[in-house]
Amino acid sequence: MKIERTSRDRSGGIGLPLKDDKRGPSRSVGGSFDKAVQTVEIEALLKELDDIGSKLSRVPSRVVLARYRELVKQLLDQALKGFLLRRDLRWRRTERRAFVVVEQTEEWLQELEDVLLRENQRTKALKLMEDIKGCLISLLF
């Protein structure tokens, strides 16, 4: 009795490719995993930004403001990293708008720092924090 392997049973019955099998793992799976990890990281940073923002509105201090500024910088870096990737793939539809949003976010962040450290106007500070978060969300999603 002769046993033959068929083309559909190349894995030996366990679902893994044989050593001589040229098929490898799908590359799209790795890309979607990276994107999912990046999305989770961004969501965690945005949640921390909300927490620090509420703390900053209650207790405006230099330490809390520095942490808020650091989080905004991290989120901008994430947005620009994604933007540069899209730009490399010839995605230029909103290239100018993205840089305008980044510049506006940085201006509002500087204004927020001035308001909190000099004037101590909480309502204006809260509005600026919401504007900054809105810019970040529009860049990231």
N, CA, C and O atoms as a DFTB+ gen file, in Angstrom:
564 C
 N C O
     1  1       0.845      -1.169       0.000
     2  2       0.000       0.000       0.000
     3  2       0.893       1.235       0.000
     4  3       1.803       1.348       0.821
     5  1       0.635       2.151      -0.913
     6  2       1.448       3.349      -1.061
     7  2       0.660       4.551      -0.546
     8  3      -0.491       4.752      -0.933
     9  1       1.285       5.358       0.336
    10  2       0.643       6.556       0.893
    11  2       1.229       7.773       0.195
    12  3       2.446       7.943       0.130
    13  1       0.358       8.604      -0.319
    14  2       0.810       9.812      -1.007
    15  2       0.321      11.047      -0.257
    16  3      -0.765      11.052       0.323
    17  1       1.123      12.064      -0.282
    18  2       0.704      13.357       0.279
    19  2      -0.001      14.158      -0.799
    20  3       0.459      14.236      -1.939
    21  1      -1.090      14.735      -0.433
    22  2      -1.785      15.595      -1.386
    23  2      -1.350      17.035      -1.162
    24  3      -0.767      17.371      -0.131
    25  1      -1.638      17.861      -2.127
    26  2      -1.203      19.257      -2.030
    27  2      -1.931      20.005      -0.915
    28  3      -1.401      20.972      -0.367
    29  1      -3.126      19.568      -0.582
    30  2      -3.845      20.285       0.473
    31  2      -3.410      19.861       1.868
    32  3      -3.708      20.558       2.838
    33  1      -2.712      18.737       1.995
    34  2      -2.252      18.279       3.304
    35  2      -0.735      18.379       3.387
    36  3      -0.062      17.379       3.638
    37  1      -0.208      19.537       3.184
    38  2       1.234      19.736       3.207
    39  2       1.745      19.981       4.615
    40  3       2.956      20.025       4.833
    41  1       0.869      20.137       5.549
    42  2       1.303      20.490       6.895
    43  2       1.462      19.290       7.804
    44  3       1.871      19.438       8.955
    45  1       1.153      18.124       7.316
    46  2       1.239      16.954       8.169
    47  2       0.048      16.857       9.101
    48  3       0.088      16.107      10.077
    49  1      -1.003      17.596       8.823
    50  2      -2.222      17.518       9.601
    51  2      -2.284      18.449      10.793
    52  3      -3.292      18.459      11.501
    53  1      -1.241      19.236      11.046
    54  2      -1.278      20.109      12.225
    55  2      -1.347      21.591      11.867
    56  3      -1.317      22.438      12.760
    57  1      -1.438      21.914      10.605
    58  2      -1.624      23.301      10.215
    59  2      -0.352      24.113      10.086
    60  3      -0.421      25.326       9.892
    61  1       0.810      23.482      10.187
    62  2       2.075      24.197      10.046
    63  2       2.706      23.836       8.713
    64  3       2.596      22.690       8.279
    65  1       3.359      24.776       8.054
    66  2       3.993      24.444       6.778
    67  2       5.194      23.534       6.991
    68  3       5.884      23.620       8.006
    69  1       5.431      22.663       6.020
    70  2       6.603      21.800       6.073
    71  2       7.856      22.616       5.813
    72  3       7.781      23.764       5.375
    73  1       9.004      22.020       6.084
    74  2      10.269      22.731       5.942
    75  2      10.490      23.210       4.513
    76  3      11.020      24.300       4.301
    77  1      10.091      22.409       3.535
    78  2      10.307      22.793       2.145
    79  2       9.179      23.655       1.590
    80  3       9.232      24.064       0.430
    81  1       8.182      23.931       2.383
    82  2       7.063      24.758       1.946
    83  2       7.502      26.217       1.902
    84  3       8.036      26.734       2.883
    85  1       7.284      26.871       0.789
    86  2       7.738      28.253       0.610
    87  2       6.755      29.280       1.167
    88  3       7.058      30.471       1.230
    89  1       5.600      28.818       1.561
    90  2       4.621      29.758       2.112
    91  2       5.038      30.173       3.506
    92  3       5.458      29.341       4.311
    93  1       4.924      31.457       3.793
    94  2       5.262      31.963       5.112
    95  2       4.060      32.650       5.723
    96  3       2.970      32.625       5.152
    97  1       4.247      33.255       6.861
    98  2       3.139      33.963       7.474
    99  2       2.743      35.168       6.636
   100  3       3.574      35.765       5.952
   101  1       1.505      35.507       6.695
   102  2       1.004      36.652       5.945
   103  2       1.563      37.944       6.518
   104  3       1.578      38.133       7.734
   105  1       2.016      38.823       5.655
   106  2       2.586      40.089       6.113
   107  2       1.505      41.066       6.571
   108  3       1.773      41.946       7.390
   109  1       0.308      40.922       6.058
   110  2      -0.751      41.842       6.453
   111  2      -1.163      41.638       7.909
   112  3      -1.629      42.576       8.556
   113  1      -0.999      40.438       8.425
   114  2      -1.332      40.185       9.824
   115  2      -0.419      40.993      10.729
   116  3      -0.890      41.587      11.699
   117  1       0.882      41.030      10.436
   118  2       1.825      41.802      11.239
   119  2       1.522      43.288      11.184
   120  3       1.634      43.983      12.194
   121  1       1.141      43.779      10.019
   122  2       0.810      45.187       9.872
   123  2      -0.412      45.571      10.683
   124  3      -0.435      46.630      11.309
   125  1      -1.427      44.724      10.677
   126  2      -2.625      45.044      11.443
   127  2      -2.355      44.942      12.940
   128  3      -2.949      45.678      13.727
   129  1      -1.468      44.038      13.339
   130  2      -1.106      43.936      14.747
   131  2      -0.372      45.194      15.194
   132  3      -0.657      45.737      16.261
   133  1       0.576      45.658      14.376
   134  2       1.301      46.891      14.701
   135  2       0.349      48.070      14.817
   136  3       0.484      48.907      15.709
   137  1      -0.612      48.126      13.907
   138  2      -1.583      49.218      13.942
   139  2      -2.444      49.125      15.202
   140  3      -2.755      50.145      15.817
   141  1      -2.829      47.915      15.585
   142  2      -3.631      47.734      16.794
   143  2      -2.849      48.139      18.035
   144  3      -3.396      48.772      18.938
   145  1      -1.572      47.777      18.082
   146  2      -0.728      48.160      19.220
   147  2      -0.586      49.674      19.274
   148  3      -0.671      50.273      20.346
   149  1      -0.372      50.290      18.118
   150  2      -0.239      51.747      18.069
   151  2      -1.532      52.427      18.518
   152  3      -1.488      53.431      19.228
   153  1      -2.670      51.893      18.113
   154  2      -3.954      52.461      18.521
   155  2      -4.140      52.357      20.028
   156  3      -4.611      53.302      20.660
   157  1      -3.777      51.225      20.605
   158  2      -3.887      51.051      22.059
   159  2      -2.971      52.035      22.778
   160  3      -3.365      52.628      23.782
   161  1      -1.754      52.212      22.272
   162  2      -0.825      53.171      22.884
   163  2      -1.376      54.591      22.815
   164  3      -1.293      55.340      23.789
   165  1      -1.937      54.959      21.673
   166  2      -2.494      56.301      21.504
   167  2      -3.669      56.506      22.444
   168  3      -3.785      57.557      23.074
   169  1      -4.543      55.509      22.546
   170  2      -5.692      55.630      23.443
   171  2      -5.250      55.761      24.894
   172  3      -5.852      56.513      25.659
   173  1      -4.202      55.035      25.279
   174  2      -3.680      55.141      26.646
   175  2      -3.103      56.534      26.888
   176  3      -3.309      57.115      27.954
   177  1      -2.385      57.067      25.909
   178  2      -1.834      58.423      26.047
   179  2      -2.947      59.463      26.135
   180  3      -2.852      60.410      26.917
   181  1      -4.009      59.291      25.331
   182  2      -5.128      60.236      25.389
   183  2      -5.850      60.168      26.729
   184  3      -6.275      61.197      27.253
   185  1      -5.993      58.969      27.287
   186  2      -6.627      58.841      28.600
   187  2      -5.770      59.516      29.662
   188  3      -6.286      60.228      30.524
   189  1      -4.453      59.291      29.599
   190  2      -3.562      59.942      30.557
   191  2      -3.586      61.456      30.373
   192  3      -3.498      62.203      31.348
   193  1      -3.705      61.913      29.123
   194  2      -3.807      63.348      28.855
   195  2      -5.060      63.922      29.502
   196  3      -5.021      65.016      30.065
   197  1      -6.175      63.191      29.425
   198  2      -7.407      63.627      30.096
   199  2      -7.206      63.720      31.604
   200  3      -7.603      64.703      32.230
   201  1      -6.589      62.692      32.183
   202  2      -6.363      62.677      33.629
   203  2      -5.471      63.833      34.067
   204  3      -5.771      64.528      35.038
   205  1      -4.376      64.030      33.345
   206  2      -3.459      65.118      33.686
   207  2      -4.130      66.466      33.438
   208  3      -3.905      67.418      34.186
   209  1      -4.948      66.553      32.398
   210  2      -5.663      67.800      32.120
   211  2      -6.622      68.172      33.238
   212  3      -6.707      69.338      33.623
   213  1      -7.347      67.186      33.760
   214  2      -8.260      67.488      34.869
   215  2      -7.480      67.856      36.126
   216  3      -7.897      68.729      36.887
   217  1      -6.356      67.194      36.341
   218  2      -5.515      67.541      37.490
   219  2      -4.943      68.951      37.327
   220  3      -4.849      69.708      38.293
   221  1      -4.566      69.290      36.105
   222  2      -4.022      70.615      35.816
   223  2      -5.067      71.701      36.019
   224  3      -4.738      72.809      36.444
   225  1      -6.323      71.391      35.718
   226  2      -7.380      72.385      35.921
   227  2      -7.667      72.607      37.403
   228  3      -8.077      73.696      37.804
   229  1      -7.449      71.571      38.217
   230  2      -7.657      71.723      39.661
   231  2      -6.455      72.345      40.349
   232  3      -6.602      73.235      41.187
   233  1      -5.256      71.874      39.992
   234  2      -4.029      72.327      40.648
   235  2      -3.016      72.730      39.575
   236  3      -2.203      71.906      39.156
   237  1      -3.057      73.978      39.132
   238  2      -2.088      74.386      38.108
   239  2      -0.687      74.529      38.697
   240  3      -0.406      75.484      39.421
   241  1       0.175      73.588      38.388
   242  2       1.551      73.647      38.877
   243  2       2.503      73.371      37.719
   244  3       2.104      72.844      36.681
   245  1       3.747      73.729      37.912
   246  2       4.749      73.537      36.855
   247  2       4.992      72.052      36.576
   248  3       5.211      71.663      35.429
   249  1       4.955      71.235      37.608
   250  2       5.209      69.799      37.436
   251  2       4.111      69.159      36.592
   252  3       4.398      68.401      35.666
   253  1       2.861      69.463      36.910
   254  2       1.736      68.897      36.170
   255  2       1.733      69.441      34.738
   256  3       1.464      68.701      33.792
   257  1       2.030      70.716      34.586
   258  2       2.091      71.311      33.257
   259  2       3.202      70.667      32.417
   260  3       3.023      70.441      31.220
   261  1       4.332      70.377      33.034
   262  2       5.431      69.724      32.314
   263  2       5.009      68.334      31.838
   264  3       5.341      67.935      30.722
   265  1       4.284      67.598      32.673
   266  2       3.805      66.269      32.284
   267  2       2.789      66.376      31.143
   268  3       2.813      65.578      30.206
   269  1       1.894      67.371      31.230
   270  2       0.904      67.599      30.184
   271  2       1.611      67.899      28.862
   272  3       1.253      67.362      27.814
   273  1       2.610      68.758      28.933
   274  2       3.376      69.138      27.741
   275  2       4.091      67.915      27.141
   276  3       4.141      67.756      25.922
   277  1       4.631      67.069      27.995
   278  2       5.318      65.857      27.548
   279  2       4.351      64.908      26.833
   280  3       4.692      64.321      25.807
   281  1       3.144      64.765      27.385
   282  2       2.147      63.896      26.755
   283  2       1.733      64.431      25.389
   284  3       1.593      63.667      24.434
   285  1       1.537      65.743      25.300
   286  2       1.175      66.343      24.016
   287  2       2.292      66.101      23.004
   288  3       2.023      65.786      21.845
   289  1       3.530      66.244      23.434
   290  2       4.670      66.013      22.538
   291  2       4.692      64.561      22.060
   292  3       4.941      64.301      20.882
   293  1       4.434      63.613      22.967
   294  2       4.412      62.201      22.575
   295  2       3.307      61.933      21.555
   296  3       3.512      61.204      20.584
   297  1       2.133      62.529      21.782
   298  2       1.028      62.334      20.852
   299  2       1.321      62.978      19.498
   300  3       0.984      62.413      18.458
   301  1       1.942      64.151      19.505
   302  2       2.324      64.781      18.241
   303  2       3.350      63.926      17.498
   304  3       3.285      63.792      16.276
   305  1       4.283      63.358      18.230
   306  2       5.275      62.480      17.601
   307  2       4.600      61.265      16.966
   308  3       4.952      60.868      15.856
   309  1       3.633      60.677      17.667
   310  2       2.891      59.535      17.115
   311  2       2.152      59.948      15.843
   312  3       2.155      59.224      14.848
   313  1       1.520      61.121      15.890
   314  2       0.769      61.598      14.730
   315  2       1.697      61.854      13.550
   316  3       1.381      61.491      12.418
   317  1       2.836      62.476      13.811
   318  2       3.773      62.768      12.730
   319  2       4.402      61.497      12.175
   320  3       4.672      61.410      10.977
   321  1       4.634      60.514      13.037
   322  2       5.178      59.240      12.561
   323  2       4.185      58.587      11.596
   324  3       4.573      58.102      10.534
   325  1       2.927      58.578      11.963
   326  2       1.907      58.034      11.074
   327  2       1.748      58.863       9.818
   328  3       1.515      58.326       8.735
   329  1       1.874      60.177       9.964
   330  2       1.741      61.063       8.813
   331  2       2.891      60.857       7.836
   332  3       2.671      60.808       6.626
   333  1       4.110      60.735       8.345
   334  2       5.260      60.528       7.465
   335  2       5.162      59.193       6.752
   336  3       5.563      59.073       5.594
   337  1       4.631      58.185       7.437
   338  2       4.433      56.893       6.798
   339  2       3.447      57.025       5.646
   340  3       3.689      56.506       4.556
   341  1       2.342      57.714       5.881
   342  2       1.359      57.910       4.821
   343  2       1.940      58.757       3.694
   344  3       1.634      58.538       2.522
   345  1       2.780      59.727       4.058
   346  2       3.389      60.597       3.053
   347  2       4.323      59.789       2.155
   348  3       4.378      60.020       0.947
   349  1       5.057      58.843       2.742
   350  2       5.925      57.980       1.947
   351  2       5.120      57.125       0.976
   352  3       5.622      56.738      -0.079
   353  1       3.899      56.838       1.324
   354  2       3.039      56.032       0.458
   355  2       2.260      56.902      -0.529
   356  3       1.251      56.463      -1.081
   357  1       2.720      58.116      -0.748
   358  2       2.130      59.068      -1.693
   359  2       0.745      59.538      -1.265
   360  3      -0.147      59.705      -2.097
   361  1       0.575      59.742      -0.004
   362  2      -0.703      60.216       0.528
   363  2      -0.534      61.679       0.879
   364  3      -0.045      62.002       1.961
   365  1      -0.933      62.577      -0.022
   366  2      -0.671      64.003       0.155
   367  2      -1.942      64.834       0.213
   368  3      -1.877      66.062       0.151
   369  1      -3.053      64.213       0.328
   370  2      -4.313      64.931       0.262
   371  2      -4.419      66.004       1.337
   372  3      -4.884      67.107       1.050
   373  1      -4.006      65.717       2.558
   374  2      -4.146      66.696       3.643
   375  2      -2.801      67.057       4.251
   376  3      -2.714      67.398       5.430
   377  1      -1.760      66.980       3.443
   378  2      -0.415      67.233       3.958
   379  2      -0.304      68.619       4.589
   380  3       0.199      68.749       5.705
   381  1      -0.756      69.628       3.907
   382  2      -0.668      71.000       4.412
   383  2      -1.519      71.171       5.669
   384  3      -1.086      71.809       6.628
   385  1      -2.715      70.609       5.669
   386  2      -3.615      70.748       6.813
   387  2      -3.009      70.133       8.069
   388  3      -3.156      70.683       9.161
   389  1      -2.336      69.009       7.928
   390  2      -1.743      68.348       9.092
   391  2      -0.673      69.223       9.725
   392  3      -0.606      69.328      10.949
   393  1       0.157      69.845       8.916
   394  2       1.194      70.706       9.480
   395  2       0.603      71.954      10.116
   396  3       1.131      72.448      11.112
   397  1      -0.485      72.470       9.556
   398  2      -1.162      73.617      10.163
   399  2      -1.726      73.225      11.523
   400  3      -1.645      74.004      12.472
   401  1      -2.295      72.029      11.628
   402  2      -2.848      71.558      12.901
   403  2      -1.737      71.380      13.931
   404  3      -1.922      71.720      15.099
   405  1      -0.598      70.858      13.521
   406  2       0.530      70.694      14.445
   407  2       1.001      72.055      14.942
   408  3       1.234      72.235      16.137
   409  1       1.142      73.011      14.030
   410  2       1.570      74.355      14.428
   411  2       0.561      74.984      15.381
   412  3       0.948      75.600      16.374
   413  1      -0.737      74.832      15.088
   414  2      -1.778      75.396      15.946
   415  2      -1.737      74.752      17.324
   416  3      -1.892      75.440      18.333
   417  1      -1.531      73.447      17.377
   418  2      -1.446      72.748      18.661
   419  2      -0.284      73.273      19.484
   420  3      -0.425      73.506      20.684
   421  1       0.855      73.460      18.851
   422  2       2.019      73.980      19.570
   423  2       1.782      75.407      20.067
   424  3       2.196      75.757      21.172
   425  1       1.119      76.229      19.255
   426  2       0.801      77.596      19.693
   427  2      -0.137      77.573      20.897
   428  3       0.077      78.302      21.865
   429  1      -1.173      76.740      20.839
   430  2      -2.121      76.667      21.955
   431  2      -1.454      76.114      23.205
   432  3      -1.784      76.526      24.318
   433  1      -0.531      75.197      23.036
   434  2       0.193      74.658      24.185
   435  2       1.026      75.749      24.853
   436  3       1.075      75.827      26.080
   437  1       1.675      76.582      24.060
   438  2       2.443      77.695      24.616
   439  2       1.515      78.695      25.307
   440  3       1.831      79.198      26.385
   441  1       0.377      78.980      24.686
   442  2      -0.586      79.903      25.292
   443  2      -1.137      79.328      26.594
   444  3      -1.335      80.064      27.561
   445  1      -1.384      78.025      26.624
   446  2      -1.855      77.371      27.845
   447  2      -0.838      77.532      28.960
   448  3      -1.197      77.829      30.099
   449  1       0.420      77.337      28.636
   450  2       1.468      77.503      29.639
   451  2       1.485      78.937      30.170
   452  3       1.599      79.154      31.376
   453  1       1.371      79.907      29.273
   454  2       1.348      81.312      29.698
   455  2       0.153      81.608      30.597
   456  3       0.286      82.282      31.618
   457  1      -1.012      81.100      30.210
   458  2      -2.231      81.347      30.990
   459  2      -2.107      80.751      32.381
   460  3      -2.438      81.403      33.371
   461  1      -1.634      79.520      32.461
   462  2      -1.563      78.857      33.761
   463  2      -0.505      79.460      34.675
   464  3      -0.709      79.559      35.885
   465  1       0.600      79.854      34.112
   466  2       1.685      80.340      34.954
   467  2       1.579      81.825      35.283
   468  3       2.081      82.253      36.322
   469  1       0.950      82.610      34.442
   470  2       0.880      84.052      34.689
   471  2      -0.492      84.513      35.151
   472  3      -0.625      85.159      36.191
   473  1      -1.493      84.182      34.380
   474  2      -2.815      84.747      34.633
   475  2      -3.674      83.888      35.551
   476  3      -4.519      84.410      36.278
   477  1      -3.465      82.575      35.522
   478  2      -4.227      81.648      36.344
   479  2      -5.728      81.718      36.045
   480  3      -6.546      81.673      36.964
   481  1      -6.085      81.827      34.775
   482  2      -7.494      81.845      34.372
   483  2      -7.905      80.420      33.997
   484  3      -7.531      79.910      32.941
   485  1      -8.660      79.807      34.856
   486  2      -8.982      78.388      34.664
   487  2      -9.919      78.126      33.490
   488  3      -9.753      77.125      32.794
   489  1     -10.887      78.988      33.253
   490  2     -11.818      78.713      32.154
   491  2     -11.108      78.776      30.804
   492  3     -11.373      77.957      29.924
   493  1     -10.216      79.737      30.640
   494  2      -9.470      79.820      29.392
   495  2      -8.525      78.626      29.270
   496  3      -8.335      78.090      28.178
   497  1      -7.940      78.217      30.377
   498  2      -7.044      77.060      30.368
   499  2      -7.807      75.796      29.968
   500  3      -7.300      74.988      29.190
   501  1      -9.015      75.623      30.492
   502  2      -9.816      74.449      30.141
   503  2     -10.158      74.440      28.655
   504  3     -10.108      73.394      28.007
   505  1     -10.506      75.607      28.117
   506  2     -10.819      75.695      26.689
   507  2      -9.591      75.348      25.850
   508  3      -9.696      74.631      24.854
   509  1      -8.442      75.851      26.250
   510  2      -7.217      75.554      25.504
   511  2      -6.877      74.065      25.566
   512  3      -6.434      73.489      24.572
   513  1      -7.081      73.444      26.721
   514  2      -6.814      72.006      26.835
   515  2      -7.739      71.214      25.915
   516  3      -7.308      70.246      25.288
   517  1      -8.995      71.615      25.832
   518  2      -9.931      70.938      24.934
   519  2      -9.538      71.149      23.474
   520  3      -9.629      70.222      22.669
   521  1      -9.100      72.365      23.126
   522  2      -8.661      72.636      21.758
   523  2      -7.443      71.795      21.390
   524  3      -7.361      71.259      20.285
   525  1      -6.508      71.684      22.314
   526  2      -5.306      70.881      22.070
   527  2      -5.689      69.423      21.858
   528  3      -5.195      68.775      20.936
   529  1      -6.560      68.913      22.704
   530  2      -6.986      67.520      22.570
   531  2      -7.713      67.306      21.241
   532  3      -7.526      66.281      20.586
   533  1      -8.534      68.270      20.849
   534  2      -9.227      68.166      19.566
   535  2      -8.269      68.099      18.391
   536  3      -8.470      67.320      17.459
   537  1      -7.226      68.919      18.436
   538  2      -6.211      68.879      17.374
   539  2      -5.519      67.526      17.331
   540  3      -5.308      66.965      16.257
   541  1      -5.169      67.007      18.494
   542  2      -4.484      65.712      18.548
   543  2      -5.370      64.599      18.002
   544  3      -4.900      63.734      17.263
   545  1      -6.629      64.620      18.360
   546  2      -7.548      63.584      17.884
   547  2      -7.717      63.673      16.373
   548  3      -7.763      62.649      15.692
   549  1      -7.812      64.906      15.838
   550  2      -7.962      65.033      14.387
   551  2      -6.712      64.573      13.649
   552  3      -6.805      64.103      12.515
   553  1      -5.552      64.702      14.271
   554  2      -4.324      64.216      13.635
   555  2      -4.202      62.703      13.711
   556  3      -3.736      62.065      12.767
   557  1      -4.617      62.134      14.825
   558  2      -4.397      60.711      15.062
   559  2      -5.457      59.819      14.446
   560  3      -5.162      58.682      14.080
   561  1      -6.666      60.298      14.325
   562  2      -7.742      59.421      13.847
   563  2      -8.392      59.960      12.642
   564  3      -9.318      59.346      12.113
